[in-house]
Amino acid sequence: QVQLVESGGGLVQAGGSLRLSCAASGRTFSNYAMGWFRQAPGKEREFVAAINWSGRNTYYADSGKGRFTISRDNAKNTVYLQMNSLKPEDTAVYYCSARSYSGTYYWGQGTQVTVSS
């Protein structure tokens, strides 16, 4: 099992930037594909971005393409989400996820991102 702890959320004005971090512990970090999801009030959790074990392949929801960048540092057991040109509709709790080879998902506790207009 892997444990995930997110950090880096906060309050930012529209057009600003934030960098989220997710520190993993427990199992071999490079065994997991990593991702970010978000959940806004009254809405279902939605996919934001994902990265494969090596970092060579990344995937983004349309909402974040061109603005968000996911990356990972396997030496530091950490995955990042750089968010630029933030919009009020990006306001949500952002969750880090780890997916094992067997398809099991692990989740962090979430970090709040609030974008003011």
Secondary structure, DSSP 8 states (H G I E B T S, - for coil): --EEEEE--EEEETT--EEEEEEEESS-GGGSEEEEEEE-TTS--EEEEEE-TTSS-EEE-TTTTTTEEEEEETTTTEEEEEE-S--GGG-EEEEEEEE-TT--EEE---EEEEEE-
